[in-house]
């Protein structure tokens, strides 16, 4: 499988900080409460550099489509107990994850791919599993729209990114039976960190 991120993997984190400062890193870790008892599913974690400070507390599965990014993640998170997997997130045999981290991965999928992807994730989680979504949302200013347009064009050329817009994550998650329980925003809502869980389908007991 061709590594579409091989040309930018080593400079990806530096470029992100140059354009966005600390916002992306802060969004990734804002709601994270590392615990050795948590079984994590991390999809599209990139080079893993933003998780280095608490890498020794991480365990579970780490999926990355880029071999270059995965090699960097193995180095940056060498003290973790994570199992690293290369390739498209398929249908792992394991289930029952305590948390699923989706950090800047859903915006790389077409709408059809996104729905299929979320269905696979839902099949692997428990009723109390938290889905940690961090991503770009619709830009709020002209400057943000210009940066986002340039960014998407760059990734369409460099990595065959399929989109030229931002998915409606919340609509897709809601339609698949998830509910948002927490949110923190940066850059006037352009970047958001959210926590989702499966909706409670049973009404509360009458007192």
C-alpha positions in Angstrom: 0.0 0.0 0.0 1.4 3.4 -1.0 2.2 5.7 1.8 0.6 9.0 0.8 2.0 10.8 3.9 5.6 9.8 3.4 6.6 13.2 2.1 5.2 15.2 5.0 5.3 12.8 8.0 8.5 14.1 9.5 7.4 17.7 9.3 3.7 17.3 9.9 3.7 18.4 13.6 6.0 21.3 13.0 3.9 22.6 10.1 0.7 22.3 12.3 2.3 24.3 15.1 3.5 26.9 12.6 0.0 27.5 11.2 -2.2 26.8 14.3 0.1 27.3 17.2 -0.7 25.0 20.2 -4.4 24.8 19.3 -4.4 21.4 17.7 -2.3 19.9 20.4 -4.4 21.4 23.2 -7.6 20.2 21.5 -6.3 16.6 21.3 -5.4 16.3 25.0 -8.0 18.6 26.7 -10.5 15.9 27.7 -7.9 13.1 28.0 -7.6 11.6 31.5 -4.9 8.9 31.0 -5.3 5.8 33.1 -3.5 2.5 32.8 -6.9 0.7 33.3 -8.4 2.2 30.1 -8.5 0.1 26.9 -8.1 2.6 24.1 -8.8 2.5 20.4 -6.8 5.3 18.7 -7.4 5.7 15.0 -5.3 8.0 12.8 -3.1 9.1 15.7 -0.4 10.3 13.3 3.1 10.6 14.8 1.8 10.4 18.3 3.9 13.3 19.5 1.0 15.0 21.3 0.6 11.9 23.6 4.2 11.6 24.6 3.9 13.2 28.1 1.6 10.4 29.2 2.6 7.6 26.8 3.5 5.2 29.7 -0.2 5.2 30.7 -1.5 4.2 27.3 -2.7 0.8 26.3 -5.0 -0.6 23.6 -4.8 -0.4 19.8 -3.3 2.3 17.6 -4.2 2.4 13.9 -2.5 4.5 11.3 -2.8 4.4 7.5 0.7 5.8 6.9 3.7 3.6 7.5 5.9 6.7 8.0 3.6 8.2 10.6 3.3 4.8 12.4 7.1 4.4 12.6 7.3 7.9 14.2 4.4 6.9 16.6 6.3 3.8 17.7 9.3 5.9 18.5 7.4 8.7 20.3 5.2 6.3 22.2 7.8 3.5 22.9 7.0 3.5 26.6 3.3 2.7 26.0 1.6 -0.6 26.0 -0.2 0.1 22.7 -0.4 -2.4 19.9 0.4 -0.6 16.6 -1.4 -1.5 13.4 -0.8 -0.3 9.9 -3.6 0.1 7.3 -7.2 1.1 7.0 -9.2 0.6 10.1 -11.0 -2.6 9.3 -13.0 -4.8 11.6 -10.8 -5.8 14.5 -11.8 -8.9 16.5 -11.4 -7.0 19.8 -14.2 -4.9 21.3 -15.2 -3.3 24.5 -13.0 -0.3 24.3 -13.3 2.3 27.1 -12.4 5.2 24.8 -12.1 5.8 21.1 -9.9 8.7 19.9 -10.7 10.1 16.5 -8.3 13.1 16.2 -8.3 14.8 12.9 -9.3 11.7 11.0 -13.0 12.0 10.1 -12.4 15.1 7.9 -10.3 12.8 5.6 -13.3 10.6 4.7 -16.1 11.0 2.2 -19.6 11.0 3.7 -20.2 7.4 2.7 -16.9 6.3 4.1 -17.5 8.3 7.3 -20.9 6.6 7.9 -19.4 3.1 7.3 -16.4 4.0 9.5 -18.6 5.1 12.4 -20.8 2.0 12.2 -17.6 -0.1 12.6 -16.6 1.9 15.6 -20.0 1.6 17.2 -19.9 -2.2 16.8 -16.7 -2.2 19.0 -17.8 -0.1 21.9 -19.7 -0.5 25.2 -22.7 1.6 26.2 -20.5 3.8 28.4 -17.6 4.1 25.9 -16.6 7.7 25.2 -15.8 8.8 21.6 -13.3 11.6 21.6 -13.7 13.6 18.4 -11.2 16.4 17.7 -11.4 18.1 14.3 -11.9 21.1 12.2 -15.5 22.5 11.9 -16.8 25.1 9.5 -14.5 28.2 9.6 -15.8 31.3 11.2 -13.8 34.1 9.6 -12.5 35.0 6.2 -8.9 34.3 7.3 -10.0 30.8 8.5 -11.8 30.1 5.2 -8.7 31.1 3.3 -6.4 28.9 5.4 -8.8 26.0 5.3 -9.1 26.2 1.5 -5.4 26.3 1.1 -4.9 23.4 3.6 -7.5 21.2 1.8 -6.0 21.9 -1.6 -2.6 21.0 -0.2 -3.8 17.7 1.2 -5.8 16.8 -1.9 -2.5 17.1 -3.9 -0.1 15.6 -1.3 -2.2 12.8 0.1 -5.2 12.4 -2.3 -7.5 13.9 0.3 -11.1 13.2 -1.0 -12.9 16.3 0.4 -13.0 20.0 -0.3 -15.4 20.7 2.6 -15.9 19.8 6.3 -18.2 16.9 7.1 -21.3 17.4 9.3 -19.9 15.2 12.0 -22.7 16.0 14.5 -25.5 15.1 12.1 -23.8 11.7 11.3 -23.1 10.9 14.9 -26.6 11.8 16.0 -28.2 9.7 13.2 -26.1 6.7 14.3 -27.3 6.9 17.9 -24.6 9.0 19.6 -25.1 12.0 21.8 -22.6 14.8 22.6 -21.7 15.1 26.3 -18.8 17.6 26.4 -17.3 20.2 24.1 -14.4 22.7 24.2 -13.7 25.0 21.3 -10.7 27.0 19.9 -10.4 29.6 17.2 -14.0 30.7 17.6 -15.3 27.2 17.1 -13.2 26.3 14.1 -11.4 23.6 16.1 -13.4 21.6 18.5 -12.8 18.8 21.0 -15.9 16.8 21.8 -16.9 13.7 23.8 -19.7 11.5 22.5 -21.4 8.4 23.8 -24.1 6.0 22.7 -27.5 7.4 23.5 -29.4 5.9 26.4 -32.3 4.2 24.6 -34.0 3.3 27.9 -36.1 5.9 29.7 -35.4 6.5 33.4 -37.3 4.5 35.9 -40.3 6.2 37.4 -39.9 7.1 41.0 
